[in-house]
Amino acid sequence: MTHSGEGDGEGDGGGGGTGLPASIEAAWGLRERPAKGPKPGIGLTRIVDAAVAVAAAEGLGAVSMGRVAKELGVSTMSLYRYVAAKDELYVLMQEAAVGEPPAPPAPGTGWREALSQWAWAQREAYHRNLWALRIPISGPPATPNSVAWWERGLGALEGTGLDDGTKISVILLVSGFVRNEATLMSDLDSAIKASGSSAQQVMAGYERTLRRLADPARYPAVAELLAAGGLDGEDGPDTEFTFGLDCVLDGVEALVRRRGRGAAGDCSRE
């Protein structure tokens, strides 16, 4: 992704009245290249692209200001003209990796289908950049693409009758489910690859271990699951996500119907 404003803001605190770091202001296009003075040798976009390339190849842990500077062939100190700290760089890397949200659904699309499309698109973005899941969440959306994703998600809930606060809660619920599922699948995939075995071999070994260890008298539910062949299924890669998202949206739908009848209160109320 190409950031708006190619990142020529200084790496100090935000000076545009936003309270944001200068590098984030640059991503919003709020800081322009000075008309006078020497032309910088690098820009924020190049720094972020280099950092993303390192993370994609070696994982987020390999990203450091020194490593990115080495990739660009510049001194580490030269990066601080654009990015004041690695945490800021992380935010901009995530902004670049996740990219813009998909186009709005076709007119007439119901809220459930619109929100489902939003969730699937978010999952796809995470799966393209699994390293981005390792970036700590440091606050609410503050970059152009992250705000655009929120805008698209909130827009999907138009016409539901939910108030603004409840819409935000729904978006947090759905996005949290997406992030958690993607993280879990990433962890499992990494563990399977590290074992040197196939997913089927890993699950077969796990089942054999459980059969040896799970005493039916102490773990009757697990023993019943094993006896019924509950771990033998050949589920596709999207099965659990489809099931979980449907359950989450079923709950949101019940909330929408209840609010539509004029009921008040949170999800725990009938």
PATOR-931423 format. One record per residue (C-alpha): residue in three letters; x, y, z. Coordinates in pm, 1 decimal, padded with zeros to 6 digits. Layout:
guvex: ALA px: X py: Y pz: Z .
...
% end
This chain:
guvex: MET px: 00000.0 py: 00000.0 pz: 00000.0 .
guvex: THR px: 00118.0 py: 00351.8 pz: -00071.7 .
guvex: HIS px: 00070.8 py: 00586.7 pz: 00218.8 .
guvex: SER px: -00079.8 py: 00923.8 pz: 00149.1 .
guvex: GLY px: 00196.2 py: 01177.2 pz: 00200.8 .
guvex: GLU px: 00518.9 py: 00990.3 pz: 00144.6 .
guvex: GLY px: 00635.1 py: 01043.8 pz: 00493.0 .
guvex: ASP px: 00863.1 py: 01338.0 pz: 00518.4 .
guvex: GLY px: 00749.9 py: 01452.3 pz: 00859.5 .
guvex: GLU px: 01003.2 py: 01469.2 pz: 01135.0 .
guvex: GLY px: 01003.3 py: 01189.3 pz: 01392.1 .
guvex: ASP px: 00894.1 py: 01412.0 pz: 01680.5 .
guvex: GLY px: 00557.0 py: 01445.4 pz: 01845.8 .
guvex: GLY px: 00252.9 py: 01537.7 pz: 01640.4 .
guvex: GLY px: 00250.5 py: 01900.7 pz: 01544.5 .
guvex: GLY px: -00072.9 py: 01917.3 pz: 01346.0 .
guvex: GLY px: -00310.2 py: 01945.0 pz: 01639.3 .
guvex: THR px: -00409.1 py: 01577.4 pz: 01619.2 .
guvex: GLY px: -00204.9 py: 01456.8 pz: 01915.4 .
guvex: LEU px: -00064.4 py: 01183.4 pz: 01690.5 .
guvex: PRO px: 00303.2 py: 01110.9 pz: 01627.2 .
guvex: ALA px: 00445.8 py: 01285.3 pz: 01322.6 .
guvex: SER px: 00481.2 py: 00956.8 pz: 01133.5 .
guvex: ILE px: 00108.4 py: 00883.1 pz: 01174.8 .
guvex: GLU px: 00022.9 py: 01237.5 pz: 01067.2 .
guvex: ALA px: 00233.7 py: 01175.6 pz: 00757.9 .
guvex: ALA px: 00027.7 py: 00864.9 pz: 00680.8 .
guvex: TRP px: -00279.0 py: 01091.0 pz: 00682.9 .
guvex: GLY px: -00106.8 py: 01331.5 pz: 00443.8 .
guvex: LEU px: -00091.7 py: 01607.2 pz: 00706.1 .
guvex: ARG px: 00282.1 py: 01666.8 pz: 00672.3 .
guvex: GLU px: 00431.9 py: 01772.9 pz: 00343.7 .
guvex: ARG px: 00794.4 py: 01785.3 pz: 00227.3 .
guvex: PRO px: 00950.3 py: 02121.7 pz: 00308.3 .
guvex: ALA px: 00973.9 py: 02349.9 pz: 00005.5 .
guvex: LYS px: 01333.0 py: 02435.8 pz: 00091.5 .
guvex: GLY px: 01622.8 py: 02241.8 pz: 00226.6 .
guvex: PRO px: 01794.3 py: 01921.7 pz: 00118.6 .
guvex: LYS px: 01578.2 py: 01649.3 pz: -00030.8 .
guvex: PRO px: 01564.3 py: 01353.2 pz: 00207.2 .
guvex: GLY px: 01730.6 py: 01036.4 pz: 00087.2 .
guvex: ILE px: 01453.2 py: 00808.5 pz: 00210.1 .
guvex: GLY px: 01083.8 py: 00843.7 pz: 00277.5 .
guvex: LEU px: 00837.1 py: 00690.8 pz: 00519.6 .
guvex: THR px: 00691.7 py: 00464.9 pz: 00252.5 .
guvex: ARG px: 01031.5 py: 00309.7 pz: 00177.6 .
guvex: ILE px: 01096.3 py: 00254.1 pz: 00547.2 .
guvex: VAL px: 00760.5 py: 00084.8 pz: 00601.3 .
guvex: ASP px: 00794.4 py: -00127.8 pz: 00288.0 .
guvex: ALA px: 01137.7 py: -00247.7 pz: 00399.0 .
guvex: ALA px: 01008.0 py: -00331.4 pz: 00746.4 .
guvex: VAL px: 00712.3 py: -00521.8 pz: 00602.3 .
guvex: ALA px: 00946.0 py: -00720.5 pz: 00376.9 .
guvex: VAL px: 01158.6 py: -00821.8 pz: 00676.7 .
guvex: ALA px: 00851.3 py: -00921.2 pz: 00879.1 .
guvex: ALA px: 00704.6 py: -01121.1 pz: 00590.0 .
guvex: ALA px: 01028.9 py: -01309.5 pz: 00538.7 .
guvex: GLU px: 01145.0 py: -01362.0 pz: 00897.2 .
guvex: GLY px: 00864.8 py: -01265.3 pz: 01133.6 .
guvex: LEU px: 00792.9 py: -00953.7 pz: 01334.8 .
guvex: GLY px: 01069.1 py: -01030.6 pz: 01582.3 .
guvex: ALA px: 01329.3 py: -00969.6 pz: 01312.4 .
guvex: VAL px: 01217.2 py: -00610.1 pz: 01266.0 .
guvex: SER px: 01430.7 py: -00345.9 pz: 01432.7 .
guvex: MET px: 01528.8 py: 00005.8 pz: 01339.2 .
guvex: GLY px: 01883.8 py: -00115.6 pz: 01277.7 .
guvex: ARG px: 01772.5 py: -00402.4 pz: 01056.7 .
guvex: VAL px: 01544.0 py: -00179.7 pz: 00848.6 .
guvex: ALA px: 01823.4 py: 00076.0 pz: 00809.5 .
guvex: LYS px: 02055.2 py: -00199.7 pz: 00690.2 .
guvex: GLU px: 01799.4 py: -00310.4 pz: 00432.3 .
guvex: LEU px: 01779.2 py: 00045.6 pz: 00302.9 .
guvex: GLY px: 02153.7 py: 00101.2 pz: 00311.0 .
guvex: VAL px: 02133.3 py: 00398.9 pz: 00547.0 .
guvex: SER px: 02230.1 py: 00473.4 pz: 00905.2 .
guvex: THR px: 01992.1 py: 00380.3 pz: 01183.7 .
guvex: MET px: 01977.1 py: 00740.5 pz: 01302.7 .
guvex: SER px: 01849.2 py: 00854.3 pz: 00962.6 .
guvex: LEU px: 01529.5 py: 00656.2 pz: 01022.3 .
guvex: TYR px: 01442.1 py: 00863.3 pz: 01326.0 .
guvex: ARG px: 01378.2 py: 01160.6 pz: 01101.2 .
guvex: TYR px: 01060.9 py: 00978.1 pz: 00998.2 .
guvex: VAL px: 00975.1 py: 00735.3 pz: 01279.4 .
guvex: ALA px: 01042.1 py: 00816.2 pz: 01643.1 .
guvex: ALA px: 01011.5 py: 00462.6 pz: 01779.0 .
guvex: LYS px: 00964.8 py: 00102.8 pz: 01673.9 .
guvex: ASP px: 00608.8 py: 00101.6 pz: 01812.0 .
guvex: GLU px: 00520.0 py: 00373.3 pz: 01560.0 .
guvex: LEU px: 00678.0 py: 00166.9 pz: 01285.4 .
guvex: TYR px: 00464.6 py: -00130.7 pz: 01389.4 .
guvex: VAL px: 00148.3 py: 00076.1 pz: 01349.7 .
guvex: LEU px: 00251.0 py: 00187.7 pz: 01003.3 .
guvex: MET px: 00348.7 py: -00166.7 pz: 00904.9 .
guvex: GLN px: 00005.5 py: -00291.0 pz: 01002.7 .
guvex: GLU px: -00152.3 py: -00005.5 pz: 00810.9 .
guvex: ALA px: 00037.1 py: -00109.7 pz: 00498.8 .
guvex: ALA px: -00018.6 py: -00482.9 pz: 00540.0 .
guvex: VAL px: -00390.6 py: -00482.9 pz: 00611.0 .
guvex: GLY px: -00457.9 py: -00227.3 pz: 00340.5 .
guvex: GLU px: -00790.3 py: -00072.9 pz: 00252.2 .
guvex: PRO px: -01119.2 py: -00248.4 pz: 00325.5 .
guvex: PRO px: -01321.1 py: -00399.8 pz: 00041.6 .
guvex: ALA px: -01569.9 py: -00191.8 pz: -00153.0 .
guvex: PRO px: -01911.8 py: -00150.6 pz: 00008.5 .
guvex: PRO px: -02157.5 py: -00431.2 pz: -00066.1 .
guvex: ALA px: -02416.7 py: -00388.6 pz: -00336.5 .
guvex: PRO px: -02718.6 py: -00171.9 pz: -00251.8 .
guvex: GLY px: -02987.5 py: -00370.0 pz: -00076.8 .
guvex: THR px: -02745.0 py: -00608.2 pz: 00091.9 .
guvex: GLY px: -02867.9 py: -00695.4 pz: 00439.4 .
guvex: TRP px: -02665.3 py: -00604.6 pz: 00744.7 .
guvex: ARG px: -02577.6 py: -00967.2 pz: 00822.2 .
guvex: GLU px: -02436.6 py: -01038.8 pz: 00477.4 .
guvex: ALA px: -02254.8 py: -00704.4 pz: 00476.1 .
guvex: LEU px: -02096.4 py: -00771.4 pz: 00815.3 .
guvex: SER px: -02009.0 py: -01126.0 pz: 00712.3 .
guvex: GLN px: -01831.5 py: -00997.9 pz: 00399.8 .
guvex: TRP px: -01643.7 py: -00750.1 pz: 00618.2 .
guvex: ALA px: -01533.0 py: -01023.9 pz: 00857.2 .
guvex: TRP px: -01417.9 py: -01257.0 pz: 00579.1 .
guvex: ALA px: -01222.9 py: -00976.8 pz: 00414.0 .
guvex: GLN px: -01053.6 py: -00894.6 pz: 00744.2 .
guvex: ARG px: -00962.3 py: -01258.9 pz: 00794.2 .
guvex: GLU px: -00815.5 py: -01277.6 pz: 00444.4 .
guvex: ALA px: -00604.0 py: -00968.9 pz: 00514.3 .
guvex: TYR px: -00469.9 py: -01126.6 pz: 00832.9 .
guvex: HIS px: -00392.8 py: -01456.2 pz: 00663.0 .
guvex: ARG px: -00191.8 py: -01272.4 pz: 00397.5 .
guvex: ASN px: 00014.0 py: -01111.7 pz: 00673.7 .
guvex: LEU px: 00016.1 py: -01343.0 pz: 00974.1 .
guvex: TRP px: 00308.9 py: -01154.7 pz: 01127.0 .
guvex: ALA px: 00077.7 py: -00853.1 pz: 01172.3 .
guvex: LEU px: -00116.5 py: -01049.6 pz: 01434.7 .
guvex: ARG px: 00191.5 py: -01023.8 pz: 01659.3 .
guvex: ILE px: 00172.7 py: -00645.4 pz: 01671.9 .
guvex: PRO px: 00038.4 py: -00541.2 pz: 02014.9 .
guvex: ILE px: -00284.9 py: -00344.0 pz: 02011.6 .
guvex: SER px: -00187.8 py: -00004.1 pz: 02146.0 .
guvex: GLY px: -00512.1 py: 00188.1 pz: 02108.6 .
guvex: PRO px: -00816.6 py: 00256.0 pz: 01891.4 .
guvex: PRO px: -00784.8 py: 00294.3 pz: 01512.7 .
guvex: ALA px: -00569.9 py: 00597.4 pz: 01428.8 .
guvex: THR px: -00446.5 py: 00540.9 pz: 01072.0 .
guvex: PRO px: -00635.7 py: 00591.4 pz: 00744.7 .
guvex: ASN px: -00688.3 py: 00226.2 pz: 00658.8 .
guvex: SER px: -00775.7 py: 00120.6 pz: 01012.7 .
guvex: VAL px: -01036.8 py: 00395.3 pz: 01036.3 .
guvex: ALA px: -01167.5 py: 00296.0 pz: 00692.0 .
guvex: TRP px: -01216.9 py: -00061.8 pz: 00815.4 .
guvex: TRP px: -01414.8 py: 00071.1 pz: 01111.1 .
guvex: GLU px: -01618.5 py: 00289.0 pz: 00878.1 .
guvex: ARG px: -01704.5 py: -00008.7 pz: 00657.7 .
guvex: GLY px: -01797.7 py: -00225.7 pz: 00955.4 .
guvex: LEU px: -02014.8 py: 00040.6 pz: 01114.0 .
guvex: GLY px: -02174.3 py: 00108.3 pz: 00777.5 .
guvex: ALA px: -02279.5 py: -00255.5 pz: 00757.7 .
guvex: LEU px: -02492.1 py: -00202.1 pz: 01068.2 .
guvex: GLU px: -02690.9 py: 00086.5 pz: 00925.3 .
guvex: GLY px: -03060.2 py: 00016.8 pz: 00944.2 .
guvex: THR px: -03030.9 py: -00227.4 pz: 01234.2 .
guvex: GLY px: -03173.8 py: 00019.5 pz: 01484.2 .
guvex: LEU px: -02873.8 py: -00027.0 pz: 01711.5 .
guvex: ASP px: -02738.0 py: 00282.9 pz: 01882.0 .
guvex: ASP px: -02385.3 py: 00400.3 pz: 01812.7 .
guvex: GLY px: -02236.9 py: 00254.1 pz: 02129.2 .
guvex: THR px: -02387.8 py: -00086.9 pz: 02057.5 .
guvex: LYS px: -02262.5 py: -00075.7 pz: 01698.7 .
guvex: ILE px: -01909.6 py: -00020.4 pz: 01828.3 .
guvex: SER px: -01952.1 py: -00314.8 pz: 02064.8 .
guvex: VAL px: -02067.3 py: -00536.4 pz: 01778.5 .
guvex: ILE px: -01768.8 py: -00434.6 pz: 01565.6 .
guvex: LEU px: -01532.5 py: -00509.0 pz: 01853.7 .
guvex: LEU px: -01700.1 py: -00847.7 pz: 01904.4 .
guvex: VAL px: -01676.4 py: -00951.2 pz: 01540.4 .
guvex: SER px: -01325.9 py: -00815.3 pz: 01480.9 .
guvex: GLY px: -01208.8 py: -00978.5 pz: 01803.2 .
guvex: PHE px: -01342.6 py: -01313.8 pz: 01684.5 .
guvex: VAL px: -01169.7 py: -01271.4 pz: 01347.5 .
guvex: ARG px: -00837.1 py: -01180.0 pz: 01505.3 .
guvex: ASN px: -00853.2 py: -01462.3 pz: 01759.3 .
guvex: GLU px: -00936.6 py: -01724.9 pz: 01495.8 .
guvex: ALA px: -00661.6 py: -01605.8 pz: 01264.9 .
guvex: THR px: -00409.9 py: -01606.3 pz: 01551.2 .
guvex: LEU px: -00509.8 py: -01956.6 pz: 01658.7 .
guvex: MET px: -00486.1 py: -02090.9 pz: 01304.1 .
guvex: SER px: -00148.3 py: -01921.5 pz: 01263.0 .
guvex: ASP px: -00017.2 py: -02077.3 pz: 01584.1 .
guvex: LEU px: -00142.6 py: -02422.1 pz: 01488.5 .
guvex: ASP px: 00003.4 py: -02392.9 pz: 01141.1 .
guvex: SER px: 00341.1 py: -02290.3 pz: 01283.9 .
guvex: ALA px: 00337.9 py: -02579.6 pz: 01529.7 .
guvex: ILE px: 00249.2 py: -02830.4 pz: 01257.9 .
guvex: LYS px: 00522.9 py: -02702.0 pz: 01026.7 .
guvex: ALA px: 00775.3 py: -02713.6 pz: 01310.6 .
guvex: SER px: 00686.2 py: -03077.6 pz: 01378.9 .
guvex: GLY px: 00773.2 py: -03177.5 pz: 01025.4 .
guvex: SER px: 00450.6 py: -03376.8 pz: 00997.6 .
guvex: SER px: 00126.1 py: -03319.8 pz: 00812.4 .
guvex: ALA px: -00182.8 py: -03181.0 pz: 00986.2 .
guvex: GLN px: -00345.7 py: -03525.2 pz: 00962.1 .
guvex: GLN px: -00044.3 py: -03691.4 pz: 01123.8 .
guvex: VAL px: -00038.0 py: -03436.4 pz: 01406.2 .
guvex: MET px: -00408.6 py: -03481.3 pz: 01479.8 .
guvex: ALA px: -00378.1 py: -03861.4 pz: 01464.7 .
guvex: GLY px: -00092.4 py: -03848.5 pz: 01713.1 .
guvex: TYR px: -00290.2 py: -03616.6 pz: 01938.5 .
guvex: GLU px: -00585.6 py: -03854.4 pz: 01933.2 .
guvex: ARG px: -00365.6 py: -04150.7 pz: 02022.9 .
guvex: THR px: -00217.3 py: -03954.8 pz: 02313.2 .
guvex: LEU px: -00560.4 py: -03860.4 pz: 02443.5 .
guvex: ARG px: -00679.4 py: -04218.5 pz: 02424.8 .
guvex: ARG px: -00388.3 py: -04323.4 pz: 02643.6 .
guvex: LEU px: -00420.8 py: -04039.9 pz: 02894.7 .
guvex: ALA px: -00790.6 py: -03952.8 pz: 02915.4 .
guvex: ASP px: -00930.2 py: -04193.8 pz: 03173.8 .
guvex: PRO px: -01305.6 py: -04226.9 pz: 03096.9 .
guvex: ALA px: -01384.5 py: -04215.3 pz: 03468.8 .
guvex: ARG px: -01215.2 py: -03877.7 pz: 03504.6 .
guvex: TYR px: -01277.6 py: -03734.4 pz: 03157.2 .
guvex: PRO px: -01606.8 py: -03890.8 pz: 03046.3 .
guvex: ALA px: -01693.3 py: -03619.1 pz: 02794.0 .
guvex: VAL px: -01353.0 py: -03645.4 pz: 02624.7 .
guvex: ALA px: -01374.0 py: -04024.3 pz: 02622.6 .
guvex: GLU px: -01719.3 py: -04004.7 pz: 02464.3 .
guvex: LEU px: -01587.6 py: -03766.0 pz: 02199.6 .
guvex: LEU px: -01304.9 py: -04003.6 pz: 02112.8 .
guvex: ALA px: -01534.2 py: -04305.1 pz: 02104.1 .
guvex: ALA px: -01768.1 py: -04124.7 pz: 01866.6 .
guvex: GLY px: -01482.4 py: -04033.3 pz: 01633.2 .
guvex: GLY px: -01523.4 py: -03662.3 pz: 01700.5 .
guvex: LEU px: -01160.8 py: -03592.6 pz: 01610.6 .
guvex: ASP px: -01166.9 py: -03796.0 pz: 01290.9 .
guvex: GLY px: -01336.4 py: -03533.6 pz: 01073.9 .
guvex: GLU px: -01166.7 py: -03398.6 pz: 00763.2 .
guvex: ASP px: -01265.4 py: -03037.4 pz: 00819.3 .
guvex: GLY px: -01166.0 py: -02779.8 pz: 00560.9 .
guvex: PRO px: -00955.2 py: -02475.5 pz: 00651.0 .
guvex: ASP px: -01261.5 py: -02251.3 pz: 00673.2 .
guvex: THR px: -01493.5 py: -02482.3 pz: 00867.7 .
guvex: GLU px: -01429.9 py: -02347.3 pz: 01216.1 .
guvex: PHE px: -01434.8 py: -01986.3 pz: 01102.3 .
guvex: THR px: -01765.7 py: -02034.7 pz: 00922.4 .
guvex: PHE px: -01918.0 py: -02201.6 pz: 01228.0 .
guvex: GLY px: -01789.1 py: -01942.2 pz: 01472.1 .
guvex: LEU px: -01887.4 py: -01642.2 pz: 01262.7 .
guvex: ASP px: -02236.8 py: -01782.2 pz: 01213.5 .
guvex: CYS px: -02272.7 py: -01821.5 pz: 01590.9 .
guvex: VAL px: -02151.5 py: -01466.7 pz: 01653.2 .
guvex: LEU px: -02386.5 py: -01323.8 pz: 01391.7 .
guvex: ASP px: -02675.1 py: -01530.5 pz: 01529.4 .
guvex: GLY px: -02621.2 py: -01352.1 pz: 01859.1 .
guvex: VAL px: -02605.6 py: -01011.4 pz: 01692.1 .
guvex: GLU px: -02922.8 py: -01092.8 pz: 01499.8 .
guvex: ALA px: -03103.3 py: -01178.7 pz: 01822.5 .
guvex: LEU px: -02987.0 py: -00845.9 pz: 01965.0 .
guvex: VAL px: -03108.5 py: -00656.8 pz: 01658.1 .
guvex: ARG px: -03449.5 py: -00823.4 pz: 01679.1 .
guvex: ARG px: -03479.8 py: -00750.0 pz: 02049.5 .
guvex: ARG px: -03382.1 py: -00386.9 pz: 02002.9 .
guvex: GLY px: -03622.6 py: -00369.1 pz: 01711.0 .
guvex: ARG px: -03903.8 py: -00456.0 pz: 01950.5 .
guvex: GLY px: -03798.7 py: -00166.2 pz: 02168.0 .
guvex: ALA px: -03617.6 py: -00374.4 pz: 02427.9 .
guvex: ALA px: -03334.2 py: -00210.1 pz: 02615.9 .
guvex: GLY px: -03026.1 py: -00335.8 pz: 02793.1 .
guvex: ASP px: -02726.3 py: -00545.4 pz: 02699.1 .
guvex: CYS px: -02692.3 py: -00886.0 pz: 02538.6 .
guvex: SER px: -02759.7 py: -01064.2 pz: 02869.0 .
guvex: ARG px: -03111.3 py: -00932.5 pz: 02895.3 .
guvex: GLU px: -03413.8 py: -01104.6 pz: 02752.1 .
% end
